[in-house]
Amino acid sequence: MIRQTSTMLLLALFAGAPAVVGCEKTVHEKKTTETNRDGSVTTEKQKTTVDNDGTRKTETERKTTP
């Protein structure tokens, strides 16, 4: 009985964790590449996500490589 209960509890934990935590959905993704006069390349990535509660988050990442 204890073995069956612990197994069911473990399965409920793995199945219920994603439902409680949720996940974010990517709604927009944009990548821009620009070559500068000195030959370096600037890459900018912009990503907009929406959480389950409706909050939007925009992340911008910018890299310059020589």
N, C-alpha and C positions, 0 to 999 in steps of 0.2 A: 504494500500500500504506500509506504513512504517513497519507494523507488518510482512508482507511477506518478505520485504527486510532484516529486522533484523534476521528473521529466516533463510533465505538463507545465510546470512553472517556468522551466527553461525555454520551452517552445513559445510560451506566451510572451516572455521577455523579448525574444528575437523577433517575433511577429508584431508586437506592440510598439517597439522602440521607433521604427520609422513613422508610424502613425502619430506618435506624440511629438517627435522632433519635426517632422515635415521636411520638405525640400524646397529649394528655390528653382524657379523656372526662368531660363534665359529668354528675354523677349526681344533683345536687340544686341547685335554684335557688329562692330565696325573696325576695320584695320586699314591704316593709312601709312604708306611708305613714301618717303621724300628723300631725294639725293641732293645734298648740299654742294655748294661751289667747291669746297675743299676736298670733295670725294667721299666724305662720310655719309652714312645712311641713317636717317632718323625714322624709326618705326613707332607708331602710336596705335595702341589697342584700346578700344572703349567697349565696355560690356555693361548692359543694363539687365538687372534681374528683379523678379518680383517674388516675395515670400508668400506663404500661405495666407498671412493676415492682410495682404494687400500693400505692404510697404515696398517702395521701389528703391533700389540701390544702384548707383552708377560708379563703376571703377574705371580709372584711366591709368594705363601703363605706358610709359614713354622710354624708349631706348635709343641711344646714339652709338653706332659702331664706326670706328675709324676705317 
